[in-house]
């Protein structure tokens, strides 16, 4: 239908009609086809609720495949450790936060797998569920040093406060790993987990008072304590003759190589204390000291004091009569005999530094060689930290050899450097070439 008072801007015709063929109404010139005006969708009435543009175009973000696999791995580790439901949920929460953090975005898949185990470890420690870093490393089948590095980085990034556990806190969980309960093994070799844990904890506490635990990995110490506790509870010939390797095979656990030296150190400690038992008159050796473990643990504080005093008296006997007796560093260790293992372990490093400044002992005064040089005080006391008893040897730098081109090298010295037939042939060719050059 033509509209009046409206002209086409192209041809000036007034024959303007409404074109309702499309969704928008338009005014078109019937003579030339020029669109004079067109409608707008925004002017149409809309009675619905307002919807933002971001809500209409948002796409739900799906988690990546590695994140899904990592969360499944965290669930598997939680079920293997038989932790509570809240520990598993907390581990999954930490894993999501750490996985999306910028620190762990561009790392290898190996470190992301380790990250899941570290989240389980941090959650267990926060919920007071005893577990060691070595256990997580064993489940991940990875190096404990790498696991520890990722763990410290994770708790620093997420700002997590995870309390550390001592050896005695995880001893009960460690003893339950040994399948030596009645019904699993013969009766003469079987032992209740509760009784075994009590004896093993007492051995670890005594080892802490004797500086054996200081600066050491806990897992070998726990294995050594469980092995000695199992032998001492029923010291029959079958148990005493069984080696650590056979014991681990009996308990269905993996043997740790470092546990052997820890057993030797604990037996040496028990021998030093067992010699102070007044009713035992036989010669005490590391082979028969296991039968006295119960008596030593029962009277350990009095035996520690007696052993320290006897050691000091033996040092005074070696001291010359004219020289005044000086207080030995072992008296300082005597004061620590009544401390708890946690106190002695925490103060180990500070006390080790203080004892270096102590006065000279009688043995040091009587030894003329020790007066001129600084002697290791760990050899003089009855018990000392491992880092003092066996200090690391300092590397001595060898002087650099200054060899100039004018130095003469004898034929015998050259022959000593030649090792293979190929070197001998090359040397012969070189000599021929030198002779030809000299002739020219």
C-alpha positions, 0 to 999 in steps of 0.5 A: 500500500503506497504511503503519502508524504514520503518520497524516495531519496533515489528517484523522488517518487512518492510511490512508497509501499510497505514490504512485509515479506521478511521478518522485518517490516520495510518501506520500499520504493515501488518504482526503483526498489530503493529501501527507504526505511527498515525496522529494528528488532530492538524496537519489538516488545520483549516480555521475558527476563533479561539474560546477560551476553556472557550467560548466553555464550558461556561454554562449560569447561571440561577438566583435562585428561591428566587432571582426571587421571591424577584424581583417580590416582589420588583415590587409589592411593587413599584406598590403598592406605585405607584412610578416612573419607574426609582425608580422601576428599581433602586430598582431592581438593588440594590436588585440584588447587595445586594442579591449576596453580601456575607453578605446576602447569608446565611441569612433567607428567612424572612430577604431576603424578608425584603431586597426587601422592604429596597431596595425600601425604599432606592431608594425612598429616593434617588429619593426624593419620600417621604416614611417612614420606617413604611410604608414599615414595614406595607407592609412587615407585619414585625417588624419595628425594624427588618426592620430598622436593615436590612436597615442600614446594606444594605446601609452600605454594598452597600455604599448607600447615602440615605437622611433621611426625616423629618415628614413634608416631608411625611405629604402630602403622609400620608394625601392622605391615608385618604379617607375623600375627597368629594364623599367618606364621607358626606359633613359635614365630608369631607375635601380636602387633600390639605387643610388638609395637610396644617393644619396638617403640621402647627400642626407638626411644632408647636409640633416640637417647643414644643419638642413633636416630639423629639425622637418620631416615626413619624407615630403616630405624623402624625396621631394625627396631621391629626386628630386634623387638621380635627376637627379644620377645621370645628369644628362642633358637629359631628367632635368634638364628633368623636373619633380617632378610628371612624375617622380611620374607616371613613378614612379607615386607621389602628389606631395606639395605640400610637397616643392617647397619642400624641393627649393628648400632642398636646392638652395640648400644645394648651391649654398652648398657647390658654390661652395667647389669649387676646380675649378668655375669657372662660375657656380653656380645652382640649375639647374646644381648638380644635376650637382655633387651627386656631388662635393659628397657625396664632399667634404661635410665639407671643403666644410662647413668651407670654407663656414663659414669663408668666411662668417665671413670675409665677416662680419668684412669687414663689421665695423668695424676698431675693433670687436673680432671676436666669435665668430659662432654659425656657428662652433658650426654648424661643429663639427656638420659632422662629426656624424651626422644623427641627432645633429644632428637630436636636438640641434637644439632644444637648440643653437637655444636656446643660440645665442640667448645667443651674443655679437653677430656682426660684422654685428650690431655694424656695423648700428646698427639691429641694435644697438638691437633684437634681430635674428634670428640665423638670418639671419646664419649660413650654416645655421640651423634652419627655425624660426629662419630663418623664425620665426612672426610674433607676433600683435599685439592691436589696442586695443579701440575704445570707442564710446559712444552719445553719439558723433556718426557722420557720414553719410559714415561711415554710408554706408561701412557700407552694402553692399546695397540691402536695408541702404539701404532699412532705413536709409531706413525707420529715418530716417523713423521717427526723424523722426516720433518727433521731430515728436511 
